[in-house]
Amino acid sequence: MTPTMVILFSLIWGAVVWLISLAIAPHGRSVHFHPSTFLAFLAVLVLPSVLAASGIGFPVSGSDASFSPPGGAHDTIMVLTAPITSFATDAGLFEFDWISSTVLPVYLAGVIVHLVRLGLAWRRLRECVDGALPLRAHQSRWPISTTHRAIAPFAAGGWRPVIVIPVALMRRLSSAQINLIIAHEEAHLRRSDPTVGILLSLIRSLFWFNPFLRDLVSRWHQACELRADAEVLQCATADVRKSYAETLLAALRFAAGVKANPLAVPFSLHKLRSQKMRVSKILNGGFGLPTRRSRRLTLHAGVAVLTLIGSFSALTMSSEGATKKSTSFIEGGWVTSSYGIKRKGKRDHTGVDVAAPLGTPILAPDDAVVLETADQFRGNWRWGKAVVLQFSDSVVGWFTHVDGFMVKPGDRIKKGTPFATMGNTGLSTGPHVHIETYKAGVRVDPVSVWGVLNFMRR
């Protein structure tokens, strides 16, 4: 795929995944869902987009796609992915090659800007951690440090995990409240939330153009905070819950106006709506039970299916894009009549008509053996001159109304070899070639065999 196609695919597929995530876990109800649920949705969004960018695709006639699903899975996959690939084709997403030279530099510039911001955030984080002083009054499995900076308490991951609490905030809190903050940040470190957060920040930098991914990352952060709250307040009394809520509000007021570091997991987020919901859950004990294992497995199984559908959509679109890029076997040709078109007073159209200037070379769409050539095909003047080619997989193609041919029966020709020229012989209203295709003796739509015909429409 071109960069334009990859970005558009990522946005379209991202919107699909985001809407499904909202249906399953609406905003405000993330408390009932494990953070891994949102990681799964992120995987569903990211993996197909990565496949699309890789250029891997299903092999179709006329393309060099390199991946093929086993057995009869390809037909099933095509049915599942048809709505997405059909939308992409109808919307003309395969026609944007001309602006790729602009899209790619803009995308790369965005990635560089976001990576530079991450680098600066990392430097600020390390400066804060390196300048912090050890806190020995409170015990923890991980190092605890204090800083004189006006920031929210946070846990930093990586190879030097640490919990950092501002000195000025500690002066406003009791020892018990400080222990609650430490317990909250310990919950994050036990689950490796800071390390996962760093990875998600890198992914956000690569997908900076995708608002649906950003929202899913934000909801993952919120779910992590709620999970840590639930772990700290498990079996807690009403007084402890009240003290915990007061601690959260104190941290919010203390760090008001200070931008959170994207590479740290702070005790308090700055989104007012989520914090109101969080305080309500803390006071009322409304965290609920974690999703039951069976329900979680069912959800993740559904997510896996979504990933497969999205991945195969990307593979299919890559194949279509590869076909689009491949050399047309009728240079400058365009489809004038499709397979199965109903014609008044006549039988349904049995093939595909492609028009081009008289004398335009017609190239072999695949390796083939010449079965037949005729000046009057099947003894019927209506067909005009014709060539019949035998391809692999028992595919036979008729090419009629040609002006002339330069092969004879028994010749073996390679893909891309000229074998006839565009004509106007027989019953014809203008220069064109009628392509009729048979697979195992059964007439089929030529487009199903040579996908490049899909891109020869006007």
N, C-alpha and C positions, 0 to 999 in steps of 0.2 A: 504494500500500500504506500501511497504518497504520504508525506507528513500531514497534509490537509485531511486525507481520509482517516488517518489514525486518530487525529484530534477529534474529528466529527464522530467517529465510531465511539471513542472514549466518552464523549458528551452524551450521545444517544444511549449507549449502554449504561452509563452512569445514572442517567435519569430513570431508566427502567429499574435498576437496582435500588436507587434511592426511594422510589415510590413503593416498591415492595417492602423495603425496610420500614417505611412509615406505616404501611398497613399492618405489619407484624408488631413493630415497637414504636408507637406514636410518641411524639415529643411529650415529655411530662410523665411517661410511663417507663422510661429507661430503667427505673429502679427495679423493675421486675425482670430485667434481663442482664445476664452476665456480660462483662466487657468482651468476652470472646465472641459473643454474638455479633458485635459490631466489627470485630477483627475479621470474622468470617465474611461479612458483607463487603468489607474493604478488599478482601482477597477476591471475591466474586467480581468486583469492579476492576481491580488492577490486572489480574492475570490475563483475561481476554485482551485487554488493551496492550499488554506486553507482547502477546502472541501476534496481534495485529501489526505492531511495530517491527517484529522480527522478520516479517515477510514470509513466514512459513504458511503454507496453504495446501488444500487438497489439490491433487493433480487433475486438471481438466484439459481437454483437448485444446491445444493452442497455448498452453501455459507450461511453465517449468516448475510448478508448485511441487514440493518435495515430501509432503506428508499424506498418508492415506489411511483412513480407519479400516479395521479388519472386517472381513465378511460383508454382510449386507447392512452394516451400521451406517454406511454413507447415505442410503436412501432415507433411513429414519432421521438422521441428523438434518438432512435437507428439509424435511417436513417441519422439524422443530424450529429451524433457523430461517425458514422462508419469510416470515413477516419482517425480520430485520433486514435481510439481504434484499428483499423486494422493495422495502422503503428506501434503502440506500440507492438502489438502481433507479427507482422512480424519481427520487430527489436529485439524481445526477451527481451523486457523491463520487462517481468514478471519472468525472469530467473536470476535476480541479487541478490537473497537472500544471496548468499554466500559472497558477498562483503559488505553487509549492516553493518556488524560489524566494518568495516573500515570507511565507508562513514559517519555514524552517529557521531563518535567522531570528524572527520575532520569538519563536518558541525557545530557541537556545538562549537568547538574551534574557528571557524571563527566568529560565533555569539558573543562569549565572547570577542574576540579581538575588534570587531566593537563596541560592547556596552561599552567596557572600553574606547575606543577612544571618543565615545559620552559623556561618563561621564567626561572625561578630558576636552572636548570642553565646556561642560556645566559649569564646574568649572572656566575655563578661562573667559567665558562669564560673569558669575556672579561676578568674581573678577573685571572685567573691569567696569561693571555697578555699583557695590558697591563702587568702587574707583573714579567714575566720580563725577564731581561737577555740581550742578544745573545751567542752563543757563536761566537767567530771561530777557535777552534783546529781546528775540523772544518768541512770544506767540503760544501756541498750546493746543489742547484738551488733549494731552498726555504730560507727563513730558519730558523735554529736558535736556540732560546733556552733559558735555564736558569731554574729556579724553586727557591725554598727550601721549597716545599710538599711534604708527604709524599704524593706521588701516583705512579702508574705513568707512564712515558714515553708520550706520545700525539702524534697528529697532528690538528690542527684544520683544518677546511676552510672553505668559504665564500669571501668575496671577499678574505680575508687569511689564506691558508694558512700554517701554521707548524708546526714540530716543537718540542716542549717536553720537556726532560729535567730531572729533579730533581738539584740539586747534590749532595745527600747520596748518591744512588745512583751518581753519576759517580765519587765518591771511592772506591767499592768496586770499580770496574771498571777494566780496562785500556783503553788507547786503542783497541785493536783491537775490544774488546767494545762500546765506545761506537759505533764505526763500524758494527758489526752492527745495533745499535738504530736508528741513523740510516738504514741501508739498508732496514730493515724498514718504517720509517715512510714513507720515500720511495716504496716499493712501493705503500703505501696511497694516497698523494697522486697518484701516476701514474694510478691507477685511479679517482680521485675518490671513494674509499670514505667519507671523512668527510662529504662533501656528500650522498651517497646516504643515509648514516646519519641525517643531519638530516631528510631527507625521510621516511624510514621512521619516525622518532620522531614526526613529525607525524601520519602515518597511524595509528600505534599509539594516539595520543591520541584519534583519531576512532573507532577500533575497540577501545577500551579493554576492552570486554566480551567480546572474542573471544580465547580462549586459544590457538586454533589459529594465528591470525595472529602472536601473540607468539612462539610456538615457531618459526615459519618465519623471523621476523626474527632470533631468536637463532641459528638455524642459518646464516643468511646471514653474521652476524658471525663465526661460527666458520670458515666457508668462506673468508672474507676473510683471517683470520689465517693459515690454512693455506696459502693461495695466496701471501701475502707471505713466509712462511717458505720455501716452495718456490723462490720467485724469488731470495731472498737466498742460499740454500744450493745453488743450481744448480752442479753440478760441484765442490762443496766437499769438502775432505778430512775424514777422521774427526776430526782434531784441531779443525778449525773447527766441525764439528757439535757436538762436546763443549763447546767454548767458548760456542757459541750457546745450548745447553741450560742451561749454568751461568748465563748472562746472564738467561735467562728466569726461572729459579728465584730468582735474586737480586732481580729486579724483583717477583716474586710476594711474596717475604718482606718486601720494603721497603714495598709498598703494602697489606700484609695489614690487613684491617679498615677500609680506606678505600673508600667506595662510589664506583664508577666513574661518571664523568660520561656520561650517555647521548648527548651531542652530540659526544663525542670518540671517536677510535679508539685505545684504549690498546694498548701493547705486550703486556700480559698481562691476560687475562680472569680472573675470580675463580671460575669453575666448575671445581671440582677434577677432575671426571671428564674434561672436555674437555682440561684442561691435562696430565693424565697421558697421554692419547692423543697430544697434541701433542708432548710431550717424547719419547715413544716413536718417533714419526715422525721427529723431528729427529735422534735418535741412530742410528736404523736406516736412514735414507734411504728411508722407506716412503711418500713422497708419491705415487709412481706418476706415470704420464704423464697429462697433461690429456685429457679426453674427446676422442676423435677428432672432427674437424669433421662428418663424416657422421652420427655418432651424436648429436652435439649438435644438428644440424639436425633429425634425426628426433625427438629429445626435445622440442625447441621447437615442432615442428609438432604433436606430440601435445598440448602445453600450449595451443597456439592453438585446437585443437579443443575442449579442455576449457573454455577461456574462452568459446567460442561457445555450448557447451551450457549453461554456467552463466548466460550473458547472456540466452539465449532462455528459460531457466527463469524468470529474474527478470521478463522481459517478459511471459511467459505468466501468471505469478502476479500481476503488476500488472494485467493484463487481467481476471483472475478477480476480483481485489479491486475493480476498477472496476465490474465487473458486479454484484458483491455490493452495492456502494454505490448502484447505479442503482435507480430506482424500479421495483418489481415490477409487472408488468402485471396482477397479481391481488393486490390489497392484502390481506395477512393469509392468503394461500393457502398450502397445503402439498401436496406431492406424496404421493398415496396409492397410486399404482401406476405403475411405471416401464415404459419401452419394452422389449419383448422378454421380459417376465415370462412364465414358463410357468404355465398355469392348467389344473388337472386337468379333463379332459373338454372343454376348450375350446382354440381356437388361441392361439398366443402373442399377448400384448398388443401391439396395433399402434400404440399411442401413449402418451401420458402423461396420467394423471388428476390433476387438481388440485382439492382440496376447499376450500371457503370457505363462510361463511354465505350462506343463500339471499338472492338479490338483490344480492350484492356486484358492483360494476361490473367488467367485463372490459375492459382497455385494449388498444389495438393495440400489440404489441411492436415494430413498425416501421411506417414508411410503407407503405400498402397500398391496393389497389383491391378493392372488394367484388365478388366474382364471383357469389355466390349467397346467398340467405337462404331458409329453409324452415321451415314449422311441422312437417313430417314429412319429414326429410332422406332423399333418394333413395327416397322412397315407402316407407321402412321405419320403422315406428313405434318400433323399438328405439333408433334414433338420437335420437328426440325433435326438438326445435327445434335449428337449426344455422345457422352463418354460415361461409362460405368466403371467405378473403382471399387475394389474390395479392400477394406481396411481390416485391422486386427479386431478381435472380439466379435467376429461374424457381422461386422457392419458393412453394408453396401450402400454406396451413394450414386445417385443418378444426377448428371449435370446436362441439362437439355437446353435447346435454343442457342447453342454456342455457334460462333461464326466459323470456327475451324479447330482442329486438334493436331497435336504434334507427337502423339503416342500411338501405339498399336497394341492389340490384345496380347497379353503375356508380359508386357514391359513391367518392370519393377521401378517405382519412382519414390524418391525421398520427399519428406515433408518440405514444402516450399518450392518444389519443382513445377515450372509452368507446364500444363498439359493441354490447355485449350485457351481460346480467346472469347471475350464477351461478344455475343451475337444477337441477331434479330431474325433467326430462321424459324420456320414453322409458323404456327398461329401465335403471333407476338405483336404487341402494340408498341414495342420500343426495345432498345438494346437491354437485355437482361439475361440472367441464367436462372433456370428453375432447378432448385436443389431438392431432391427427394431422397429420404433416408430409410433404410430397412435394417432392423436389428434382429438377428435370428429369424429372418423371413417376415417379421412384423413391421409394418410402417410406423415410424416414430417421428416426432418433431425434430428436425435437424438441429435446432437450438440445444436440445438435450444432449447431443453428441458433440457439437462444436459451439461452445459457449460464446465464442467471439462474435457470432452472429447477433447476439444480444446487444452488442455495442456498435452495430452497423445500422441502427435505426435513426431516423431524422425526426 
